[in-house]
Amino acid sequence: MRCNLLLVLSTIVFLFVFTSCQKEISYTDPNIQDSVVNVSVDDGVKVTASVNGVITDENGDPVSGAIVKCGSQSVTTNTFGTFYFKNIAISKNNGSVVVNKSGYFKGFRNFLTSAGKSHFLRIQLLRHDITATIPSSAGGTVDLGNGASIVFPANAFAYSNGTLYSGNVKVFAKKMRPEESSFHLVMPGDLRGIQKNGKEAVLSNYGIIGSDFTDESGNVLVIAANKKASLEFPVPVATPDSISLWHFDESRARWIQEGTAIKSNGKVRAEVSKFSFWAINTAAGFVRMSCVIMNSIDSTPVVNQLVRLTVQGTNESAYGYTACTGFIMGGVPVNK
């Protein structure tokens, strides 16, 4: 397999989390291990592995006191924002870490797990600040900047028990754009997703919008039955006129294909009836690739380094971090 490795970022990304150890990689490397993946998803198979990483805020400063969960285990980050799980049971096909810290949106990161290896992650948490306050009875538009927005119709909010809410709504919302340098740090999951046919795919992303809402006392609200909010994503001119819509299912730690969004006048629009994070993506079959990045001068492993894998002649890239032995592993588009 021929591939191009750079330590920079780009516009449209295939993002995967590389993980733990194996052989040296150069521009053309026969030792790269790959196999086509286009099978039904089974996240129940467990392997024993280790996970460590760093949690930071939007300024890049360490976040201490965050609760990090992986598998059935939980730890708290120290003053340096670091965490460590040693030899725990993790899903082989969908290792996942969930981060909770008061004042921030939840952080999610997924990865392909290699048995017996150590996996390094870096996650940046987004502030959970009020974006707008709107009257439930009238609805309104929440402007996220750069042409992104959420439009709520009148009487669109309710409590989780179905009781309609008629007061002011506090909306907390964030947009994520693949051209942003922090995208690989903040986006949920690892941009592998489950298609409607149950098959797994690697995703090329064109934007993400996430939101939640509360009443004036801080009680959680949801979209009321038979109501939908509209999402608007600004997109490049080359974006397809019809593009898949994906929802991040927090219970499964997976991107799930939900429907289709339509491009019109430079924006992609979609209607949704639930919230955490929504994304517009194109999907492709992929191969699992693993290799080791070594220093060409002294053959020592390149440790905890951000790596970009680019499809030659395109802006499609994958990002991840080498682990303690320089090992990386993840899904990349097939036939690219």
C-alpha positions as CSV (number, residue, x, y, z in Angstrom):
1,M,0.0,0.0,0.0
2,R,1.3,3.5,-0.9
3,C,0.5,6.2,1.6
4,N,1.6,9.8,2.5
5,L,2.3,10.7,6.1
6,L,2.4,14.3,7.2
7,L,2.1,16.0,10.6
8,V,-0.4,18.7,9.6
9,L,-4.1,19.1,9.1
10,S,-6.5,19.5,6.1
11,T,-10.1,20.2,5.0
12,I,-12.2,17.0,4.7
13,V,-11.0,14.2,6.9
14,F,-11.2,10.5,7.4
15,L,-10.4,10.4,11.1
16,F,-9.4,7.4,13.0
17,V,-7.6,6.8,16.3
18,F,-4.3,5.0,15.8
19,T,-3.3,2.8,18.7
20,S,-0.4,0.7,20.2
21,C,2.8,-1.7,18.1
22,Q,4.5,-3.5,15.0
23,K,6.8,-2.7,11.9
24,E,8.5,0.3,10.3
25,I,6.6,2.4,7.8
26,S,8.0,4.3,4.8
27,Y,6.3,5.8,1.8
28,T,5.8,2.4,0.3
29,D,5.8,-0.4,2.9
30,P,5.0,-4.0,2.3
31,N,4.7,-4.6,6.0
32,I,1.5,-2.6,6.4
33,Q,-1.2,-5.0,7.5
34,D,-4.6,-4.5,5.9
35,S,-7.8,-6.3,5.2
36,V,-11.1,-5.1,3.7
37,V,-13.8,-4.5,6.3
38,N,-17.4,-4.6,5.1
39,V,-19.1,-6.9,7.6
40,S,-21.8,-6.6,10.2
41,V,-20.8,-4.9,13.4
42,D,-20.0,-6.9,16.5
43,D,-18.8,-4.7,19.4
44,G,-19.2,-7.5,22.0
45,V,-15.9,-9.2,21.4
46,K,-13.5,-8.1,24.2
47,V,-9.7,-8.1,24.4
48,T,-7.3,-7.1,27.2
49,A,-5.4,-3.9,26.5
50,S,-4.2,-0.6,28.2
51,V,-5.3,2.9,27.5
52,N,-3.7,6.2,28.5
53,G,-4.1,9.8,27.4
54,V,-4.5,13.5,28.1
55,I,-7.6,15.6,28.5
56,T,-7.4,19.3,27.7
57,D,-9.7,22.3,27.4
58,E,-10.2,24.5,24.3
59,N,-7.0,26.5,25.3
60,G,-5.0,23.3,25.4
61,D,-4.7,23.5,29.2
62,P,-4.9,20.2,31.1
63,V,-8.3,19.4,32.7
64,S,-8.0,17.8,36.1
65,G,-10.8,16.1,38.0
66,A,-12.5,14.8,34.8
67,I,-14.1,11.3,35.1
68,V,-12.8,9.1,32.4
69,K,-14.6,5.8,31.6
70,C,-13.3,2.9,29.5
71,G,-15.0,-0.4,29.4
72,S,-16.3,-1.0,32.9
73,Q,-13.6,1.0,34.6
74,S,-13.4,4.7,35.6
75,V,-10.5,6.9,36.7
76,T,-10.1,10.6,37.5
77,T,-7.6,12.8,35.6
78,N,-4.7,14.2,37.6
79,T,-3.4,17.8,37.7
80,F,-1.7,17.2,34.3
81,G,-5.0,16.0,32.7
82,T,-3.7,12.5,32.2
83,F,-5.4,9.1,32.8
84,Y,-4.3,5.5,32.6
85,F,-6.1,2.1,32.4
86,K,-3.9,-0.9,32.6
87,N,-4.9,-4.3,31.2
88,I,-8.7,-3.9,31.1
89,A,-11.3,-5.6,29.0
90,I,-12.2,-3.4,26.0
91,S,-14.3,-4.0,22.8
92,K,-12.0,-5.2,20.1
93,N,-13.9,-3.4,17.3
94,N,-14.9,-0.3,19.2
95,G,-12.8,0.6,22.1
96,S,-14.2,3.8,23.6
97,V,-13.5,6.4,26.2
98,V,-16.1,8.8,27.7
99,V,-15.1,11.9,29.6
100,N,-17.3,13.8,32.0
101,K,-16.5,17.1,33.6
102,S,-18.9,19.7,35.0
103,G,-19.0,22.8,32.7
104,Y,-18.1,20.8,29.6
105,F,-19.8,18.7,26.9
106,K,-19.1,15.0,27.2
107,G,-16.0,13.9,25.4
108,F,-16.0,10.7,23.3
109,R,-13.2,8.9,21.5
110,N,-13.3,5.5,19.8
111,F,-10.5,3.3,18.5
112,L,-9.7,-0.2,17.2
113,T,-8.2,-2.2,20.0
114,S,-5.1,-4.3,19.7
115,A,-4.9,-7.1,22.3
116,G,-2.1,-6.7,24.8
117,K,-1.1,-3.2,23.5
118,S,-1.1,0.2,25.0
119,H,-3.3,2.9,23.3
120,F,-2.7,6.7,23.5
121,L,-5.5,9.2,23.2
122,R,-5.7,13.0,23.3
123,I,-9.2,14.6,23.9
124,Q,-10.1,18.2,24.0
125,L,-13.3,19.1,25.9
126,L,-15.7,21.9,24.7
127,R,-17.2,24.4,27.2
128,H,-20.8,23.8,27.9
129,D,-21.9,27.4,27.8
130,I,-25.3,28.9,26.9
131,T,-25.4,29.7,23.2
132,A,-28.9,31.3,23.2
133,T,-32.1,31.5,25.3
134,I,-35.3,31.2,23.3
135,P,-39.0,31.0,24.2
136,S,-40.4,27.6,23.8
137,S,-43.8,28.9,22.8
138,A,-42.3,30.8,19.8
139,G,-39.2,28.8,19.0
140,G,-36.3,30.5,17.2
141,T,-33.0,30.3,15.4
142,V,-29.7,29.7,17.2
143,D,-26.8,31.1,15.2
144,L,-23.6,29.1,15.6
145,G,-21.5,31.4,13.3
146,N,-20.1,30.9,9.8
147,G,-23.5,30.0,8.4
148,A,-24.3,27.1,10.8
149,S,-27.5,27.3,12.8
150,I,-30.3,25.3,14.5
151,V,-33.9,26.3,13.9
152,F,-36.5,25.3,16.5
153,P,-40.3,25.5,15.7
154,A,-42.8,26.8,18.2
155,N,-43.7,24.4,21.2
156,A,-40.9,22.1,20.3
157,F,-39.6,21.3,23.8
158,A,-40.7,18.8,26.5
159,Y,-39.4,17.0,29.5
160,S,-38.2,13.4,29.1
161,N,-41.6,12.1,30.4
162,G,-43.3,13.8,27.5
163,T,-44.8,16.8,29.4
164,L,-44.6,19.9,27.2
165,Y,-42.5,22.9,28.4
166,S,-43.7,26.4,27.7
167,G,-41.0,28.6,29.3
168,N,-37.6,29.9,28.2
169,V,-35.1,27.4,26.9
170,K,-31.4,27.5,27.5
171,V,-29.7,26.1,24.4
172,F,-26.1,24.8,24.6
173,A,-24.7,24.2,21.2
174,K,-21.4,23.7,19.3
175,K,-20.4,23.3,15.7
176,M,-17.3,21.4,14.5
177,R,-15.7,22.0,11.1
178,P,-13.2,19.5,9.6
179,E,-10.9,22.3,8.4
180,E,-10.4,23.5,12.0
181,S,-7.0,22.5,13.5
182,S,-8.7,21.1,16.7
183,F,-11.2,18.9,14.8
184,H,-9.4,15.6,15.5
185,L,-9.3,16.5,19.2
186,V,-12.9,17.5,19.8
187,M,-15.1,15.4,17.4
188,P,-17.0,12.5,19.0
189,G,-16.0,8.9,18.1
190,D,-13.5,8.2,15.4
191,L,-15.5,8.7,12.2
192,R,-16.3,5.0,11.7
193,G,-20.0,4.5,11.5
194,I,-22.8,1.9,11.1
195,Q,-24.8,2.2,7.8
196,K,-28.5,1.5,7.5
197,N,-27.6,-2.0,6.2
198,G,-25.8,-2.8,9.4
199,K,-22.3,-2.6,7.8
200,E,-19.5,-0.6,9.1
201,A,-17.9,2.2,7.0
202,V,-15.3,4.9,7.3
203,L,-16.7,8.5,7.1
204,S,-15.6,11.6,5.3
205,N,-16.9,14.5,7.3
206,Y,-18.3,17.9,6.1
207,G,-19.4,19.2,9.5
208,I,-20.8,18.4,13.0
209,I,-23.4,20.2,15.1
210,G,-24.1,19.2,18.7
211,S,-26.6,20.6,21.2
212,D,-28.6,20.0,24.3
213,F,-31.1,22.2,26.3
214,T,-32.5,22.8,29.7
215,D,-35.3,24.8,31.3
216,E,-34.5,27.9,33.4
217,S,-33.8,25.7,36.4
218,G,-31.4,23.5,34.6
219,N,-33.7,20.5,34.1
220,V,-33.0,18.6,30.9
221,L,-35.3,19.1,27.9
222,V,-35.8,17.1,24.7
223,I,-37.5,17.7,21.4
224,A,-41.3,17.2,21.9
225,A,-43.1,14.3,20.1
226,N,-44.0,15.1,16.5
227,K,-41.6,18.0,16.4
228,K,-38.4,18.5,14.5
229,A,-35.6,21.0,14.6
230,S,-33.7,22.0,11.4
231,L,-29.9,22.0,11.1
232,E,-28.0,24.1,8.6
233,F,-24.4,23.3,7.8
234,P,-22.2,25.5,5.6
235,V,-20.4,23.3,3.1
236,P,-17.8,23.6,0.3
237,V,-19.1,24.0,-3.3
238,A,-18.0,20.4,-4.2
239,T,-20.2,18.9,-1.5
240,P,-22.7,16.3,-3.0
241,D,-26.3,17.6,-3.5
242,S,-27.5,14.8,-1.3
243,I,-25.4,13.6,1.6
244,S,-25.9,11.1,4.4
245,L,-27.0,12.3,7.9
246,W,-25.5,10.6,10.9
247,H,-26.2,10.7,14.7
248,F,-23.8,9.9,17.4
249,D,-25.5,7.3,19.6
250,E,-23.9,7.8,23.1
251,S,-25.1,4.5,24.4
252,R,-23.3,2.6,21.7
253,A,-20.5,5.1,21.2
254,R,-21.1,4.9,17.5
255,W,-22.0,7.1,14.6
256,I,-25.3,5.7,13.1
257,Q,-26.7,6.6,9.7
258,E,-30.1,8.2,10.1
259,G,-31.2,9.6,6.8
260,T,-30.3,12.2,4.1
261,A,-29.6,15.9,4.1
262,I,-30.0,18.1,1.1
263,K,-27.7,20.9,-0.2
264,S,-29.3,24.2,-1.3
265,N,-27.7,27.6,-1.7
266,G,-24.4,26.6,-0.2
267,K,-25.8,24.9,2.9
268,V,-26.8,21.4,3.8
269,R,-30.2,21.2,5.6
270,A,-31.6,18.4,7.6
271,E,-34.5,17.9,10.1
272,V,-33.9,16.0,13.3
273,S,-36.1,14.8,16.2
274,K,-33.4,14.1,18.8
275,F,-30.1,15.6,19.9
276,S,-26.6,15.0,20.9
277,F,-24.3,15.3,17.9
278,W,-25.2,15.2,14.2
279,A,-22.9,15.0,11.3
280,I,-23.0,15.1,7.5
281,N,-20.7,12.5,5.9
282,T,-20.0,10.4,2.9
283,A,-19.3,6.7,3.6
284,A,-16.8,4.2,2.1
285,G,-15.6,0.7,2.7
286,F,-12.3,0.6,4.5
287,V,-9.3,-1.5,5.3
288,R,-7.7,-1.9,8.7
289,M,-4.2,-0.7,8.6
290,S,-1.5,-1.0,11.3
291,C,2.2,-0.1,11.3
292,V,4.9,1.5,13.4
293,I,6.5,4.9,12.9
294,M,10.2,4.9,13.7
295,N,12.9,7.6,13.8
296,S,15.0,7.1,10.7
297,I,18.2,8.4,12.5
298,D,18.3,6.0,15.5
299,S,15.3,3.6,14.9
300,T,13.6,4.6,18.1
301,P,9.8,4.7,18.1
302,V,8.0,8.1,17.5
303,V,5.9,8.3,20.7
304,N,2.5,10.1,21.2
305,Q,2.9,11.9,17.9
306,L,0.0,13.2,15.9
307,V,0.1,11.6,12.4
308,R,-1.8,12.5,9.3
309,L,-2.4,9.9,6.6
310,T,-3.5,11.5,3.3
311,V,-5.1,9.9,0.2
312,Q,-2.7,11.1,-2.5
313,G,-4.1,13.8,-4.8
314,T,-7.0,14.7,-2.4
315,N,-7.7,16.5,0.8
316,E,-9.0,13.3,2.5
317,S,-6.9,12.6,5.5
318,A,-6.9,10.4,8.6
319,Y,-5.4,11.5,11.9
320,G,-4.3,9.7,15.1
321,Y,-1.6,9.4,17.7
322,T,1.2,6.9,17.9
323,A,1.5,5.0,21.2
324,C,4.5,4.2,23.3
325,T,6.1,1.9,20.7
326,G,5.2,4.1,17.7
327,F,2.4,1.8,16.7
328,I,-0.7,3.1,14.9
329,M,-3.8,1.3,13.7
330,G,-7.1,2.3,12.2
331,G,-9.5,2.2,9.2
332,V,-8.6,3.9,5.9
333,P,-10.7,4.1,2.7
334,V,-10.5,1.1,0.5
335,N,-9.0,1.4,-3.1
336,K,-7.6,4.8,-2.4
